[in-house]
Amino acid sequence: MQKVDATAEKRHQQACFQKQDSYTDPITGYMVFTHYFLQARGYCCQNGCRHCPYGFEKNEDEN
């Protein structure tokens, strides 16, 4: 599982509470899908999403 900055985790929790699909990571500026969105989508894409509700973790050796 990826380590998440406390500020990013707070944004994630707020976004899930507001039923938003994503939030902007405060450090990288990247858009990140929320647990709420990924679970509602209904399947794992196996890309190693930060908030994957399916428990998938991408190996560092994989491209």
GROMACS elastic network, one bead per residue, 0.5 to 0.9 nm:
[ bonds ]
;  ai    aj funct       b0    kb
    1    48     6  0.85073   500
    1    50     6  0.72863   500
    1    51     6  0.85390   500
    1    52     6  0.89195   500
    1    55     6  0.82574   500
    1    56     6  0.83879   500
    1    57     6  0.61512   500
    1    58     6  0.86537   500
    2    48     6  0.88520   500
    2    49     6  0.88086   500
    2    50     6  0.60838   500
    2    51     6  0.85058   500
    2    57     6  0.85431   500
    3    50     6  0.85998   500
    4     7     6  0.83506   500
    4     8     6  0.64530   500
    4     9     6  0.62232   500
    4    50     6  0.82339   500
    5     8     6  0.51869   500
    5     9     6  0.61708   500
    5    10     6  0.87070   500
    5    26     6  0.88033   500
    5    27     6  0.83750   500
    6     9     6  0.50158   500
    6    10     6  0.62186   500
    6    11     6  0.86940   500
    7    10     6  0.51288   500
    7    11     6  0.63384   500
    7    12     6  0.86414   500
    7    25     6  0.85664   500
    7    26     6  0.71717   500
    7    27     6  0.89229   500
    8    11     6  0.50398   500
    8    12     6  0.61135   500
    8    13     6  0.86660   500
    8    23     6  0.86354   500
    8    24     6  0.81335   500
    8    25     6  0.57295   500
    8    26     6  0.61292   500
    8    27     6  0.79501   500
    9    13     6  0.61829   500
    9    14     6  0.86183   500
   10    13     6  0.51299   500
   10    14     6  0.62245   500
   10    15     6  0.85688   500
   11    14     6  0.51200   500
   11    15     6  0.60474   500
   11    16     6  0.85885   500
   11    23     6  0.67692   500
   11    24     6  0.79862   500
   11    25     6  0.79527   500
   11    26     6  0.85214   500
   12    15     6  0.50928   500
   12    16     6  0.61649   500
   12    17     6  0.85614   500
   12    22     6  0.78722   500
   12    23     6  0.65163   500
   12    24     6  0.88001   500
   12    25     6  0.87365   500
   12    32     6  0.85944   500
   12    33     6  0.87747   500
   12    34     6  0.63740   500
   12    35     6  0.81717   500
   12    51     6  0.88356   500
   13    16     6  0.51872   500
   13    17     6  0.61326   500
   13    18     6  0.86372   500
   13    34     6  0.85098   500
   14    17     6  0.50492   500
   14    18     6  0.62120   500
   14    19     6  0.85442   500
   14    20     6  0.86226   500
   15    18     6  0.50889   500
   15    19     6  0.60627   500
   15    20     6  0.50503   500
   15    21     6  0.74316   500
   15    22     6  0.68074   500
   15    23     6  0.64079   500
   15    34     6  0.71376   500
   15    36     6  0.84482   500
   16    20     6  0.57702   500
   16    21     6  0.76443   500
   16    22     6  0.83261   500
   16    34     6  0.63865   500
   16    35     6  0.69762   500
   16    36     6  0.55216   500
   16    37     6  0.81358   500
   17    20     6  0.76954   500
   17    36     6  0.85869   500
   19    22     6  0.89725   500
   19    34     6  0.87674   500
   19    36     6  0.65635   500
   19    37     6  0.78163   500
   20    23     6  0.75864   500
   20    33     6  0.87517   500
   20    34     6  0.72452   500
   20    36     6  0.73457   500
   20    37     6  0.71514   500
   21    32     6  0.84747   500
   21    33     6  0.58097   500
   21    34     6  0.55731   500
   21    35     6  0.82189   500
   21    36     6  0.67115   500
   21    38     6  0.79826   500
   22    31     6  0.63762   500
   22    32     6  0.52927   500
   22    34     6  0.50544   500
   22    35     6  0.87457   500
   22    36     6  0.87230   500
   22    37     6  0.73558   500
   23    30     6  0.83656   500
   23    31     6  0.56790   500
   23    32     6  0.54952   500
   23    33     6  0.67486   500
   23    34     6  0.71135   500
   24    27     6  0.87364   500
   24    28     6  0.81988   500
   24    29     6  0.56902   500
   24    30     6  0.55878   500
   24    32     6  0.60907   500
   24    33     6  0.89645   500
   25    28     6  0.56519   500
   25    29     6  0.50384   500
   25    30     6  0.54194   500
   25    31     6  0.62569   500
   25    32     6  0.65945   500
   26    29     6  0.56405   500
   26    30     6  0.80529   500
   27    30     6  0.82161   500
   28    31     6  0.87614   500
   32    49     6  0.81606   500
   32    50     6  0.74993   500
   32    51     6  0.84597   500
   33    36     6  0.81854   500
   33    37     6  0.64199   500
   33    38     6  0.68109   500
   33    49     6  0.75220   500
   33    50     6  0.77679   500
   33    51     6  0.72261   500
   33    52     6  0.88373   500
   34    37     6  0.52658   500
   34    38     6  0.63095   500
   34    39     6  0.85828   500
   34    50     6  0.82939   500
   34    51     6  0.61072   500
   34    52     6  0.82433   500
   35    38     6  0.51521   500
   35    39     6  0.59840   500
   35    40     6  0.84122   500
   35    50     6  0.85261   500
   35    51     6  0.50575   500
   35    52     6  0.61757   500
   35    53     6  0.60079   500
   36    39     6  0.54290   500
   36    40     6  0.61577   500
   36    41     6  0.86540   500
   36    51     6  0.88390   500
   36    53     6  0.84913   500
   37    40     6  0.51020   500
   37    41     6  0.60893   500
   37    42     6  0.88936   500
   38    41     6  0.51271   500
   38    42     6  0.68760   500
   38    43     6  0.74967   500
   38    44     6  0.76673   500
   38    49     6  0.86874   500
   38    51     6  0.77825   500
   38    52     6  0.65976   500
   38    53     6  0.67907   500
   38    54     6  0.88133   500
   39    42     6  0.53998   500
   39    43     6  0.72416   500
   39    44     6  0.85229   500
   39    52     6  0.78867   500
   39    53     6  0.60119   500
   39    54     6  0.79861   500
   40    43     6  0.83905   500
   41    44     6  0.83870   500
   43    54     6  0.79279   500
   44    47     6  0.80829   500
   44    48     6  0.89925   500
   44    49     6  0.89364   500
   44    52     6  0.75270   500
   44    53     6  0.81588   500
   44    54     6  0.63699   500
   44    55     6  0.88618   500
   44    56     6  0.75453   500
   45    48     6  0.79450   500
   45    49     6  0.82880   500
   45    56     6  0.89288   500
   46    49     6  0.76018   500
   46    52     6  0.88844   500
   46    56     6  0.63280   500
   46    57     6  0.77755   500
   46    58     6  0.71963   500
   47    56     6  0.82029   500
   47    57     6  0.82266   500
   47    58     6  0.67114   500
   48    51     6  0.84954   500
   48    52     6  0.70624   500
   48    55     6  0.89715   500
   48    56     6  0.61949   500
   48    57     6  0.53169   500
   48    59     6  0.85671   500
   49    52     6  0.52004   500
   49    53     6  0.89877   500
   49    56     6  0.80308   500
   49    57     6  0.80769   500
   49    58     6  0.86062   500
   50    57     6  0.89390   500
   51    54     6  0.89241   500
   51    55     6  0.87487   500
   52    55     6  0.59077   500
   52    56     6  0.65057   500
   52    57     6  0.83171   500
   53    56     6  0.79585   500
   58    61     6  0.84228   500
   58    62     6  0.70417   500
   59    62     6  0.54768   500
   59    63     6  0.86337   500
   60    63     6  0.77862   500
